[in-house]
Amino acid sequence: MEADTLRVLAGSAHPEAAPWPVFDPRVLDFLSDLSTALRASPLGTDAEAVSFAFWCRRSRLEALKKQYEGPIRLGRGLLFHIPPANVPLLFAYSLAVGMLAGCANLLRMSSRLEERGRMFCAVLDEVLSRPKHAALKARTGLISYPREEEDRTAALLLECDGRLVWGGDATVEAMRRFPARPGGVELVFPDRWSLCLMSEAHVAALSASELELLAHRFYNDTYLMDQNACSSPRLVLWKQDCPDGASARDRFWAALCRKAEDTYDLTPYKAARKYEALCELAMTEPALGPVRREGNLLYRVSLTAPPADPDALHLAFGSFLEYEITSLGELSAFVTRRTQTLTCAGIAPDEAARTVAALGLPGIDRAVPVGQAMEFDVEWDGKDLIASLSRVIRC
């Protein structure tokens, strides 16, 4: 293993690991400065970077801090993060959560980090390098080295007090081959998928401007990440509650298609993968019904019955399955342990959440309005991340 294969993208290669209190003022100051710096940088026009900057603004973090007042909480020490390559800035949220939990943080970044990620690391390093944030820079490291250097990974993990693994099933299984420090905490985020619940009557009653807004919000939940994010819906369940549901559905999809025409960059690679996934689904899913294509931008794939294996519905780049239900109780035919987020339009999220609880469904950890699928929270995949990454000192 050659030493020069390791690259430090921001911070230090060997973070200091002393625990800090959760929501330490030094962390809040840093994240506030990072938020300001991002908005003033070339990333200030990037939707994902702006969303992160908004998420870590000082007022929001101060409000979040109040949820953890009471017992004394300290971070667990040094965390090792494995962020995914297919959600470009998720590593920023993972780092911020580790900081807020009072931990030192070492992130192994993908060698496939795209331009937005590199730009973010540059802004991050600039803010960390300010004298006022020297203590935080010493306990933060973003590094990159070849995946094949497993000895390096094994050695680093034995130095850490916890690991966060975001890369899906294959990454979780690969990382679990490495021994961990006894007593260390492990948070893993395996493959998940999500769905959307819409009321036909709600869509039918929307004004033209309200419809465009709904389409815009659904677009942000899906097309912005090519439906690669675990919280991006692949399946739309339509609640039959109006006389002409077909017109309501057509009205929504037409608005979404207009939004995609104005905004979405459908590259030849995406178009080919999209068609390939549809062909594979046609060969494997017995409940597949008619497919309606709006050019290459939008595929509407009807189901004639609940799918044989909801986890196998791998669609992306603007492909959506749809099915009509008469009651929320029918959710049980579509939800598995891998189902993460349920976005709602025309049905209150709390009503949907109560239904999930009443049915005892094995999945769905979030029920949110359409447009909020991508909004990160410190409660993710049903886990309280701050509580999991800190320890309580009872007195």
For each residue, the residues with C-beta under 8 A, 3 or more apart:
1: 5 149 151 152
2: 5
3: 6
4:
5: 1 2 145 146 149
6: 3 13 143 144 145 152
7: 143 144 145
8: 11 12 13 141 142 143
9: 109 113 118 121 125 142 143 144
10: 121 122 124 125 128 140 141 142
11: 8 15 124 125 128 137 140 141 142
12: 8 15 137 138 139 140 141
13: 6 8 141 143
14: 141
15: 11 12 78 104 105 106 138 139 140 141
16: 104 138 139
17: 77 78 104 139 159 161
18: 77 104 139
19: 74 75 76 77 102 103 391
20: 24 26 27 74 75 102 103 139
21: 24 72 73 74 75 102
22: 65 68 73 74 75 100 101 102 386 390
23: 27 28 61 64 65 68 100 102
24: 20 21 27 28 102
25: 28 29
26: 20 29 30 133 135 136
27: 20 23 24 30 31 99 100 102 136
28: 23 24 25 31 32 58 61 62 65
29: 25 26 32 33 132 133
30: 26 27 33 34 99 127 128 133 136
31: 27 28 34 35 56 58 61 96 99 100
32: 28 29 35 36 56 57 58 61
33: 29 30 36 37 127 130 133
34: 30 31 37 38 53 56 123 124 127
35: 31 32 38 39 52 53 54 56 57 58
36: 32 33 39 40 53
37: 33 34 40 41 123 126 127
38: 34 35 41 43 44 49 50 52 53 120 123
39: 35 36 44 50 53
40: 36 37 44
41: 37 38 44 49 119 123
42: 45 119
43: 38 46 49 50 116 119 120 123
44: 38 39 40 41 49 50
45: 42 50
46: 43 49 50 116
47: 50 51 220 224
48: 51 52 88 89 116 224
49: 38 41 43 44 46 52 53 89 116 120
50: 38 39 43 44 45 46 47 53 54
51: 47 48 54 55 374 375
52: 35 38 48 49 55 56 89 92 93 96
53: 34 35 36 38 39 49 50 56 57
54: 35 50 51 57 60
55: 51 52 60 93 96 375 376
56: 31 32 34 35 52 53 60 61 96
57: 32 35 53 54 60 61
58: 28 31 32 35 61 62
59: 62 63
60: 54 55 56 57 63 64
61: 23 28 31 32 56 57 58 64 65 100
62: 28 58 59 65 66
63: 59 60 66
64: 23 60 61 67 68 100 378
65: 22 23 28 61 62 68 69
66: 62 63 69
67: 64
68: 22 23 64 65 73 386 387
69: 65 66
70:
71: 392 393 394
72: 21 392 393 395
73: 21 22 68 102 386 390 391 392 393
74: 19 20 21 22 102 390 391 393
75: 19 20 21 22 98 101 102 103 104 389 390 391
76: 19 79 101 102 103 161 162 184 185 389 390 391
77: 17 18 19 103 104 160 161 162
78: 15 17 103 104 105 106 139 159 160 161 162
79: 76 98 103 104 105 106 160 161 162 163 164 389
80: 106 107 108 156 157 160 162 163 164
81: 91 94 95 98 105 106 107 108 163 164 166
82: 108 163 164 165 166 167 171 175
83: 87 90 91 94 107 109 110 166 167
84: 87 90 110 166 167 168 171
85: 110 112 113 167
86: 228
87: 83 84 90 166 225 228 229
88: 48 113 114 116 117
89: 48 49 52 92 93 116 117 120
90: 83 84 87 93 94 166 376
91: 81 83 94 95 107 109 117 142
92: 52 89 95 96 120 124
93: 52 55 89 90 96 97 376
94: 81 83 90 91 97 98 107 164 166
95: 81 91 92 98 99 105 107 140 142
96: 31 52 55 56 92 93 99 100
97: 93 94 100 101 378 385 386 389
98: 75 79 81 94 95 101 103 104 105 164 389
99: 27 30 31 95 96 102 103 105 136 140
100: 22 23 27 31 61 64 96 97 378 386
101: 22 75 76 97 98 385 386 389 390
102: 19 20 21 22 23 24 27 73 74 75 76 99 389 390
103: 19 20 75 76 77 78 79 98 99 161 162 389 390
104: 15 16 17 18 75 77 78 79 98 139 140
105: 15 78 79 81 95 98 99 139 140 141
106: 15 78 79 80 81 141 143 156 160
107: 80 81 83 91 94 95 141 142 143
108: 80 81 82 143 144 145 153 156
109: 9 83 91 113 117 121 142 143 144
110: 83 84 85 113 144
111: 144 146 147
112: 85
113: 9 85 88 109 110 117 118 121 144
114: 88 117 118
115: 118 119
116: 43 46 48 49 88 89 119 120
117: 88 89 91 109 113 114 120 121
118: 9 113 114 115 121 122
119: 41 42 43 115 116 122 123
120: 38 43 49 89 92 116 117 123 124
121: 9 10 109 113 117 118 124 125 142
122: 10 118 119 125 126
123: 34 37 38 41 43 119 120 126 127
124: 10 11 34 92 120 121 127 128 142
125: 9 10 11 121 122 128 129
126: 37 122 123 129 130
127: 30 33 34 37 123 124 130 133
128: 10 11 30 124 125 133 136 137 140
129: 125 126 133 137
130: 33 126 127 133
131: 134
132: 29
133: 26 29 30 33 127 128 129 130 136 137
134: 131 137 138
135: 26 138 139
136: 26 27 30 99 128 133 139 140
137: 11 12 128 129 133 134 140
138: 12 15 16 134 135
139: 12 15 16 17 18 20 78 104 105 135 136
140: 10 11 12 15 95 99 104 105 128 136 137
141: 8 10 11 12 13 14 15 105 106 107
142: 8 9 10 11 91 95 107 109 121 124
143: 6 7 8 9 13 106 107 108 109
144: 6 7 9 108 109 110 111 113
145: 5 6 7 108 149 152
146: 5 111 149
147: 111
148:
149: 1 5 145 146 152 153
150: 153 154 178
151: 1 154 155
152: 1 6 145 149 155 156
153: 108 149 150 156 157 175 178
154: 150 151 157 158 178 179
155: 151 152 158 159
156: 80 106 108 152 153 159 160
157: 80 153 154 160 163 175 178 179 180 181
158: 154 155 179 180 181
159: 17 78 155 156 181
160: 77 78 79 80 106 156 157 163 180 181 184
161: 17 76 77 78 79 103 181 183 184 185
162: 76 77 78 79 80 103 184 185 186 187 389
163: 79 80 81 82 157 160 175 180 184 185 186 187
164: 79 80 81 82 94 98 187 188 189
165: 82 171 172 175 186 187 188 189
166: 81 82 83 84 87 90 94 171 189
167: 82 83 84 85 170 171 172 189
168: 84 171 172 189 190 191
169: 172 173 190 191
170: 167 173 174
171: 82 84 165 166 167 168 174 175
172: 165 167 168 169 175 176 188 189 190
173: 169 170 176 177
174: 170 171 177
175: 82 153 157 163 165 171 172 178 188
176: 172 173 188
177: 173 174
178: 150 153 154 157 175
179: 154 157 158
180: 157 158 160 163 184 186
181: 157 158 159 160 161 184
182:
183: 161
184: 76 160 161 162 163 180 181
185: 76 161 162 163 388 389
186: 162 163 165 180
187: 162 163 164 165 383 385 388 389
188: 164 165 172 175 176
189: 164 165 166 167 168 172 192 230 380 381
190: 168 169 172 338
191: 168 169 230 338
192: 189 230 231 338 339 340 381
193: 230 234 310 311 313 338 339 340
194: 230 231 232 233 234 339 340 341 342 343 373
195: 233 234 235 236 237 334 339 341 342 343
196: 218 221 233 235 236 237 342 343 344 345 370
197: 236 237 239 328 331 342 343 344 345 347 352
198: 202 203 236 237 238 239 252 344 345 346 347 370
199: 202 203 238 239 241 345 346 347
200: 203 204 238 239 240 241 242 245 248 249
201: 204 205 241 242 248 346
202: 198 199 205 206 345 346 347
203: 198 199 200 206 211 214 248 249 251 252 345 346
204: 200 201 242 244 247 248 251
205: 201 202
206: 202 203 210 211 214
207: 210 211
208: 211 212
209: 212 213
210: 206 207 213 214
211: 203 206 207 208 214 215 251 252 255
212: 208 209 215 216 255 258 259
213: 209 210 216 217
214: 203 206 210 211 217 218 252 255 345 370
215: 211 212 218 219 252 255 256 258 259
216: 212 213 219 220 259 371
217: 213 214 220 221 369 370 371
218: 196 214 215 221 222 233 256 343 345 370 371
219: 215 216 222 223 224 256 259 260 263 264
220: 47 216 217 223 224 371 373 374
221: 196 217 218 224 231 232 233 343 370 371 372 373 374
222: 218 219 225 227 232 233 318 320 373
223: 219 220 226 227 260 263 264 318
224: 47 48 219 220 221 374
225: 87 222 228 229 232 374
226: 223 270 316 317
227: 222 223 232 233 234 315 316 317 318 319
228: 86 87 225 232 316
229: 87 225 232 373 374
230: 189 191 192 193 194 340 341
231: 192 194 221 340 341 366 373 374
232: 194 221 222 225 227 228 229 373 374
233: 194 195 196 218 221 222 227 236 320 341 343 373
234: 193 194 195 227 313 314 315 316 319 320 321
235: 195 196 310 313 320 321 322 323 334
236: 195 196 197 198 233 320 321 322 323
237: 195 196 197 198 322 323 324 325 330 331 334
238: 198 199 200 245 248 249 322 323 324 325
239: 197 198 199 200 324 325 326 327 328 346 347
240: 200 245 324 325 326
241: 199 200 201 245
242: 200 201 204 245 248
243:
244: 204 247 248
245: 200 238 240 241 242 248 249 324
246: 249 250
247: 204 244 250 251
248: 200 201 203 204 238 242 244 245 251 252
249: 200 203 238 245 246 252 253 322
250: 246 247 253 254
251: 203 204 211 247 248 254 255
252: 198 203 211 214 215 248 249 255 256
253: 249 250 256 257 292 294 298 300
254: 250 251 257 258
255: 211 212 214 215 251 252 258 259
256: 215 218 219 252 253 259 260 298
257: 253 254 260 261 294 297 298
258: 212 215 254 255 261 262
259: 212 215 216 219 255 256 262 263 264
260: 219 223 256 257 263 264 266 297 298 318
261: 257 258 264 297
262: 258 259
263: 219 223 259 260
264: 219 223 259 260 261 297 318
265:
266: 260 270 271 296 297 317 318
267: 270 271
268: 271 272
269: 272 273
270: 226 266 267 273 274 317
271: 266 267 268 274 275 296 317
272: 268 269 275 276
273: 269 270 276 277 316 317
274: 270 271 277 278 296 299 315 316 317 318 319
275: 271 272 278 279 296
276: 272 273 279 280
277: 273 274 280 281 314 315 316 319
278: 274 275 281 282 291 299 301 315 319
279: 275 276 282 283
280: 276 277 283 284 314
281: 277 278 284 285 288 301 313 314 315
282: 278 279 285 288
283: 279 280
284: 280 281 312
285: 281 282 288 303 307 308 312 313
286: 308
287: 303 304 305 306 307 308
288: 281 282 285 291 301 302 303 304
289: 301 302 303 304
290: 302
291: 278 288 299 300 301 302
292: 253 299 300 302
293: 296 298 299 300
294: 253 257 297 298 299 300
295: 298
296: 266 271 274 275 293
297: 257 260 261 264 266 294 318
298: 253 256 257 260 293 294 295 318 319 320
299: 274 278 291 292 293 294 315 318 319 320
300: 253 291 292 293 294 320 322
301: 278 281 288 289 291 315 319 320 321 322
302: 288 289 290 291 292 321 322 323
303: 285 287 288 289 306 307 321 322 323
304: 287 288 289
305: 287
306: 287 303 310 323 330 333 334
307: 285 287 303 310 312 313 321 334
308: 285 286 287 312
309: 312 313
310: 193 235 306 307 313 334 335 336 338 339
311: 193 336 338
312: 284 285 307 308 309
313: 193 234 235 281 285 307 309 310 321
314: 234 277 280 281
315: 227 234 274 277 278 281 299 301 319 320 321
316: 226 227 228 234 273 274 277 319
317: 226 227 266 270 271 273 274
318: 222 223 227 260 264 266 274 297 298 299
319: 227 234 274 277 278 298 299 301 315 316
320: 222 233 234 235 236 298 299 300 301 315
321: 234 235 236 301 302 303 307 313 315
322: 235 236 237 238 249 300 301 302 303
323: 235 236 237 238 302 303 306 334
324: 237 238 239 240 245
325: 237 238 239 240 328 330 331
326: 239 240 330
327: 239 330
328: 197 239 325 331 347 351 352 355
329: 332 355 359
330: 237 306 325 326 327 333 334
331: 197 237 325 328 334 335 342 352 355 356 359 361 364
332: 329 335 359 361
333: 306 330
334: 195 235 237 306 307 310 323 330 331 339
335: 310 331 332 339 356 361 362 363 364
336: 310 311 339 362 363
337: 362 363
338: 190 191 192 193 310 311 363
339: 192 193 194 195 310 334 335 336 342 361 363 364
340: 192 193 194 230 231 363 364 365 366 381
341: 194 195 230 231 233 364 365 366 367 368 373
342: 194 195 196 197 331 339 349 352 356 364 366 367 368
343: 194 195 196 197 218 221 233 367 368 369 370 371 372 373
344: 196 197 198 347 348 349 352 367 368 369 370
345: 196 197 198 199 202 203 214 218 369 370
346: 198 199 201 202 203 239
347: 197 198 199 202 239 328 344 351 352
348: 344 351 352
349: 342 344 352 353 367 368 369
350: 353 354 367
351: 328 347 348 354 355
352: 197 328 331 342 344 347 348 349 355 356 367
353: 349 350 356 357 364 367
354: 350 351 357 358
355: 328 329 331 351 352 358 359
356: 331 335 342 352 353 359 361 364 367
357: 353 354 360
358: 354 355
359: 329 331 332 355 356
360: 357
361: 331 332 335 339 356 364
362: 335 336 337
363: 335 336 337 338 339 340
364: 331 335 339 340 341 342 353 356 361 367
365: 340 341 380 381 382
366: 231 340 341 342 377
367: 341 342 343 344 349 350 352 353 356 364
368: 341 342 343 344 349 372 373 375
369: 217 343 344 345 349 372
370: 196 198 214 217 218 221 343 344 345 373
371: 216 217 218 220 221 343
372: 221 343 368 369 375
373: 194 220 221 222 229 231 232 233 341 343 368 370
374: 51 220 221 224 225 229 231 232
375: 51 55 368 372
376: 55 90 93 380
377: 366 380
378: 64 97 100 384 385 386
379: 382 383 384 385
380: 189 365 376 377 383 385
381: 189 192 340 365
382: 365 379
383: 187 379 380 388
384: 378 379 387 388
385: 97 101 187 378 379 380 388 389
386: 22 68 73 97 100 101 378 389 390
387: 68 384 390
388: 185 187 383 384 385
389: 75 76 79 97 98 101 102 103 162 185 187 385 386
390: 22 73 74 75 76 101 102 103 386 387
391: 19 73 74 75 76
392: 71 72 73
393: 71 72 73 74
394: 71
395: 72
